[in-house]
Amino acid sequence: MSAAARSARLCAALACALGALLPVAAQEAPGGIEGLPSQGPQVKPGAIVHFPAQVPADDSGLVEVPLPSASGEMRFMVDPGSVSRAEPSLVRYTLVARSRSGYRNISYEGLNCDDNTWHIYATWDAAGKRWAANGDKTWVRANVVSNSDVHGVLDHDYWCKGAMAAGDAKELMQRLRSGLQPYFVAH
């Protein structure tokens, strides 16, 4: 599959996943949210996730994730105030996806450096001014060899060093702000 096709597929999947503000009953359905791949490890049964109290009102203050071979249809930005290192290998953060036409989706996610997977914990329901929890508890493998997969780029190029997160929240955001770190290439 070409890089452009992968990028288009990713954008479509993210637009579907992030744009769908499903009612709680649908989120808790046994099959999970339609359109999201159901692969990877399950969320730890006892893991408690606290959603950020604040969501970015606009894009000011957000840090863009550079996607070298993305089509330009979508921009992805991280809210620095939401980034946390929940465990030695787990980074949690708010991701803002903006389409070229201005449509904006906000999700609270986790990136597991130990097995190169990511998970959407919740999406922001702007109308209800609340987080809508994702009922699907599975994690999705990050494509660490693609320059157009935002999760793969965060994992491979910025936030993971081996099976561990590459520092605390401040260090992770410094890495993202400063650009590609050469030693991450030999991940």
Beta strands, then each sheet from edge to edge (+ up, - down):
strand 1: 63-64
strand 2: 74-87
strand 3: 90-99
strand 4: 104-112
strand 5: 117-125
strand 6: 130-133
strand 7: 140-141
strand 8: 160-161
strand 9: 164-165
sheet 1: 1+ 2- 3+ 4- 5+ 6-
sheet 2: 1+ 2- 3+ 4- 5+ 7-
sheet 3: 8+ 9-
end
